[in-house]
Amino acid sequence: MICMIYRRKRTANGKTTLARLYRGRYRLDGDRKISEVPLNTSDKRVAQQRLEDFVREKQMEKTGMIAPEAIRKAAQSPIQSHLAQYVADLNALNRDPQYVRELNNRVLKLIRDCKWEALRDVTADSFQCWRAKQNRSPKTLNEYLGSVSSFLSWMEKHERIAKNPLKNVLKVQTNGKQTRPRRAFTDDEMHRLLKVAGKRRVLYLTAVMTGLRRSELKHVDRDDVHLESKVKYLSARASTTKNHKQAIIALHPDVSADLATLLETLPKSEDAIFADLMPNMDQFRADLKAAGIEFINAKGLRADFHSLRHTLATNLAKAGTAPRVAMEIMRHSDMRLTAKTYTDAGQLPIADAVLHLPSLIGSKTRTQIGTQSLVREGQNVSEPVTKNGASSHSEPIGNQTITSDRSGPDRTGQKREKMGRTGFEPVKAKPEDLQSSPVGHLGICPKEVVTDEPSRVVKPKRLGAG
């Protein structure tokens, strides 16, 4: 270990002079570099004492006996002062003003309700006790946890606290406990809504075909709509979108036609094309009532303006759009958000998908022999004799092809090779032709032979009987 004091030397005009104040040099065990520290004194004994105290403190920090100096200084400041610095840092990073304001309000409420005055007062137990007494929705409670955890993570990153005390606090389960669960509009409901919407038809159509949110639609300007190109599109500026990223949204022909009509009638002095069309909650409910749509259905699901965005995600799923493509159209950062939260599973063609599965047992009636498989290798089959005709033909039976020469002599007396249990598909035949069929000639008859008449089943006799 190195621990020494010194004064800097300066050379000017050929003369060497010493600095008035002392500095210290030290290197702890295990360190590679020599560090320097100003001692801010001209007294040698005082400088030596200060350096020894400083080195002793660093050794205690290194061994974990005391917290680092930055953490000890931060612990002496009120927690609200750290929150003010965090909010200032978020504003410097150009975060959304509404997001910063809501985060600040949530953390301030926790500071007041949990009586957090200093950083040492922030504990997982105090937060969980506060959460247990609340009657708020699970989503809101998770937002409080997210806001304060974001603040404490910033403190940890800037070495103001050793560890985020709420890092291991679990979120509240939200599945099935949403206070405002939404649903998607059905195709019939959308047709009725657009029919009674009047001048707001173009707004609702744009929302359900593009997925733009209410706040994003308010800021759509005349210059954001591009109808002159072959592929017509709408440009959502980064300053207006929720994720602060520019989005190029392709327009459906129905939307582009209505937007073209709207732009023709819009006064040139107005830039925001939907500014006068955006309905408030009462107006939207009135449109729903005129269309015969329930705002809250029997299952407690809401159909509000944001449900138009849910409708787009559901329609994409019904159209068989690839999940990755649907996620990009919805402008989500997580595919699960598109598939689970925004897609209305109640409108998916689940029953049709099940009915379109391939049959595993077949549509025809299987016989006991028909369910068996042929022997590994094909068998030599003698040719049957038919009553009528002189033409030859071949008929597939199982895995074999049996050729009959109706013009040839009777070869029923030919030697046959022994065959094991074999299987055949049901053969359609007339009762009078049963004796001349290839199946009968093999000497192995299925239990039932299906005739042309669906309600009649002929049970043939074995060869040699009768």
N, C-alpha and C positions, 0 to 999 in steps of 0.2 A: 504494500500500500504506500502511496505517495501522499504526503501532506506537508506543504511548505508555503511560506509567504514570500512576496518579493515586491519590488517597485520597478516599474518599467523604466528603461533607459531610452533617452532621446539624444540624438547627435545633431547639433545645429552649429554651423560656422566652425566646425572642427572641435567643438566642445561637447562633452557628454554630460548630460544632466539626468538626475533621477526624478521620477514623478513624485508628487507630494503624497498621494494616497497609495495604500497597500492593496495588493491583489493576492488571491490564493490559488494554488494549484493542488489538485488532488486526483487520485485514481484509486478506486475501491478494488477490493479483491474480486477478480473475475472480469473486471472492465478492461477493455483494450486501449481505450483512448484516455489521455489526460485531459481533465476538465479544468476550466478556470472560473473563478467567481470574484466579483468586486467586493471588497471588504469595507470601503467607504470610511476609512479612518487613516490618520497619519501616525497614530500611536502603534508601535510595533507589538507591544504586549496585548493591546486590545485586538489588533488584527489577528494575532495568533490564537487568542481565545475564541474569536468569532469563527475562524476557520475550523477550529476543533469542534465547536458546537455544530457547525454546518455539516461537517463530515459525519459526526455522530448521528445526526438526524437522517442523513442519507443512508447510513448503514441500517438504521431502524426501519426505514421505509423499504429497503431492499429485502430485509428479513421478514417483513410483514408485521412488525411490532406496532407500527403506526401507519396511518393513511398518508398517501402522498400530499405534498404541500398544497397542490391545486384543489384537492378534495377538502382539505381542512379549511382553506379560505372560503370555498363555496358553501361549506356548512355554516359559516358565520353570517351569511347573507339571507335575508327573507326569501321565501320561495316565490313570492310574487315578483320580485326583481328579476329572478331567473326566467320566469314566464314572460315578462316584458321583453327581455333580450331574445327569447326564442321567437316571439311574434315578430320582432323587428327583423330577425334573420329570415323568417318565412316571407316577409314582404320584400326583402332584398332579393330573394330568389324568384320573385314575380309569381308567387302562388295565388290562386284564386282568392279575391278579397272575401267572398262569402265563406269559403272554407276556413280561412284564417280567423274570421270573426266568430264563426260557430265553435271552432276549436278553443279559442280564448274564453268564450263564455262557459263552455263545459268545464274546463279546468278550473276556472274561477269558482264555479259552483261547488266543485269537489273540495276546493281549498276551504271554502266557508263551511260546508256541511260536515266535512271530516275534521275540521279544525287543524289543518296543516299549517303551521307557522314556519317551521324550518324543514330542511330536507330529511332530518332524522325522524320527523313525524310521519313521513309517507311510508306506509307499510301495507302489505297485502291484506292483513286482518282488518285494518281500518276501512279499506275500500270494500271488502266483502261484506262487512257489517252494514255499511251504507247501502250497498246494492240489495241486501236482503230486506231492507225496510221500504224499498221503492215499489210503487205500483205501475211503473212505466213498462212499455212493451219490451220484449227481449231485444229487438233491433235497436231501440234507443239506448238500452243499457250497454249493449256492445259498442255503440258509438261513443259513449262516455269512456269506456275502457280503452278504445282505440285512440281517443284524443289524449288522454293522460299518459298512455304508454308511448305515444309518439313524442311527447314532451320529455319524458324520462329517458327515452332512448337517445334523444339529442343531448341531454345532460351527461349520459354515460359516454357518448362519442367524444364530447369535448372535455372529458376527464373532470367533470364536476361531481360525479358520484361514482362509486366503485362498480355498482351493479344496479340495473333497473329492478326495484323491489317488486314490481307488478309483472315481471316477465313470465312467471309461471301461473298467473291467474287465468283460468279457463273462461272462454266465452259462454254466454247463455245459449242453450239450444233454441233455435228459432223455427225448426221444421214443425209445421202445423200450428204455430202460435202467432202467425202474422196478424196484426190488428187490422190491416187493410189489404187482404189478399185480392189480387186482380185476376181477371180472366181475359181471354181474347174474344173479339167479336166474331160471330159466325158469318159466313158469306151472305146469308139472307139478311142478317141484321145490318151488315155494311151496305147492302143495296138499299134497304129502307132508310138508313141514316143519310146516305148521299142524296136520296130522292127528296127528303124534306129539309136538307141543310141550306138550300137557297144559295146565297152568296158565299157561305162558308164551305160549300162543296169542295172547292179547289184546295182549301186548307186541310180538310179531313182526308182528301184523297192523297195529297202530298205527304201527310203524316203517316198514313198507313202503307204507302208504297216506298217511302224512303227511310222510315224509322227515326226521323228528326224529332228531337224533344221540343217541348213547348218553348223553352228559353232559346233554343237554336233556331226555331222557326221565326221567332220575333226579330232576329237579327239578319234574316235573309234579305239581301239587297237585290236591286235590279241587275247589278253587274255580276252577281253570283250565279245567275241563271244563264246557261249557254245552250241556246236552241238552234244556233246556226250550223253546228257541226253535224257530221253524219250520225255519230252516237251522241245524243243529247244528254247533258249532265248538269248537275248542280254542285257548286263548289262551296263547301262549308269552311269558313275561315277558322284558323287556329284560335283566334281570340274569342270566338263564339261557341266552340265545342266544349264539351265537358272534360275531355282528356287533353285539351289544348293542343290538338294536332289537326292539321288541315285534312279534310276528307273530300274526295271526289266521288260523288254519288250518281250513278247512272239512273236515268229517268225512264219510267215505263211510258209507252206511247200515250196512254190515257192521261198521265200526269203532264207530259209535255204539251199535249193539246190544250188542256185547261189552263196551264201556265201561259201559253201563247195568247189565249183569249184574255187572261187577266192583265198581261203586260200591255195589250193594246188599249184597254180601257183605263189603265192606271194613269193618273196625272203625272206629267214629267217632273213635277216638283217633288214627288214622293219617291224615296229610295227603298224603304222597307216595304216590301210588297204585301206582307201579311199583318202589318201593324194594326189596321182597322178591322181585320177579320178574326183576330184571336178572341175566342169567347171566354168569359169568366165562368165560374162553376155553375151559376144559375142558368146562364144561357145554354151551356152544354147539357145540363139536365133537361131543359126545355126541349132541346133537339132530340134527346133520347126519348122523352115522353111522346113527342109527335111521331117518332118512328116506331113506337110501341115496344121499346127496349127497356128492360128493368135496369135501374142503376145498380141495385144490389139484388141478386137473384136468390132463389130458395136455399142455395148452398152458402150464402154469405159472401159471394165473390162480387167484387166491384167492377163496373165498366166505366172508368173515368177516361180522361183524355190520354193518359199514359198507356191505357189499354190498347190504343192504336199501335203502339210500338210492340206490345205483346202479340198483336194480331199479325204483324209482319213476320215475327219469328215463327209463329205457328204456321203461317202459310208457306214459309220456306221449308219447314219440316214436312208438311203435307205434299209439297211439290217434289220431294226427294232431293233437295239441295244438299250437297256435301256439308258436313258439320263445319269444316274449316272455312268454306266459302260463306256459309251463313254467319259465322262469327265475324268475318270481315265486313259483311253487309251491315250487321248490327253494330259494328265498331266496338266490340267487346274485347277485353284483354284476356279473358278466360273462356274457353269453349264450354265449360260447365255452366257458366252464367247464361249463355244462350240456350243450352239444352234443358236445363233444369228450372231456371227462374222465369225465363221469358217465353218458353214454349208451353202452351196450354195442352197438357197431355189428354185432357178430356175430349179434344177435337181431333186427335190423331186417328187415322184409320186402322186401329188395332185389330178389330174383328176381321176386316178385309185381309189384313196381312196374314192372319192365322188361316183363313179359308183358302188363301193362295199357296199355302205350303204344299209341297208334292206329297202324294199319297204313298204311304209305306206298305200298304197291303193290297193295293190294286182295286179297281172298280168292279172286276168280274168275280163271280163266285168260284172259289178255288176248291178243287176236290182233294181228297186225301192223297191220291196218287199224284195229282198235279202239283202238290207242294213238295214232292220229292225231287231230287236232281238226278240226272242221268249218270251212268257210270263214267269214269274218267275218259275213256276212249270210246269213239263211236262203234256201233255194232253193225255187222253185215246183216242186212235185212232182206228177206226174200220178197219178191214182187207179188202183189195181190192180183187176183183175178176179178174183173168186174163183169157185170151182166151186160151193160150197154156200152156201145161206142168202141172205137178202135184207136182213139187218140191217146197219146202218152202224156203224162203230166207229173209234176213233183209237188209234194206238199210238205212243209216243214212241220215236224213234230218234236217238241222239246229242242234239243241241240242237234237233231239229225234232220236230214232231208231224204224223204222216202220217194222214190221214183216208181211209178206204176206204168207198165206198158199194157194198155188195154187190148192191144191187138195180138199179144203174145199168147202162148199156150198156158194152160193151167199149171202153175208151179207150186201149188200148195204142198206137194209132197217133198219138196226140196228140204235138205237138211238145214236146220237153223242152229245158230250158235246160241249157247245158253246166255240168258240175260238176267241181271239182277233186278231189283226193284227199280222201275223207271217211272218218270213223271211226264204227264202230258197236259197241255192246255186243254180246256173244254172244247170239244169239237162240235160244231153245229152240223147236224145231219138230219135227214128225214128218216123216219122209222123204217121205211121200206128199203132204204139204201144202207142200212146199218151193217148187213152181212157183207157188203162189198167194200166197206171202208177199210183203209190201211190199218186203222187201229184194231179192228176186229181180226184182220189177217195176222197180226203179230201174235195173237194168242193171249194178249194181255189187255183186258178191257177195263176202262175206268168204271167206277161205281155208277157214275151218272154221265150221260151224254146229253148236252143241251141241244134241243131242236130249235127250229125257226119259230115255234110257237112258245112265247115266254112262259106261259102257264103250264106247259106240258113237258114233263121230264121222262125220257124213255130209259128204262133199265134193261140193257141188253144182256143176253145170255152168253155164257162162256162158250168157246168153241167146243164142239163135240156134244154139247147138251142138246137134247131133242133131235 
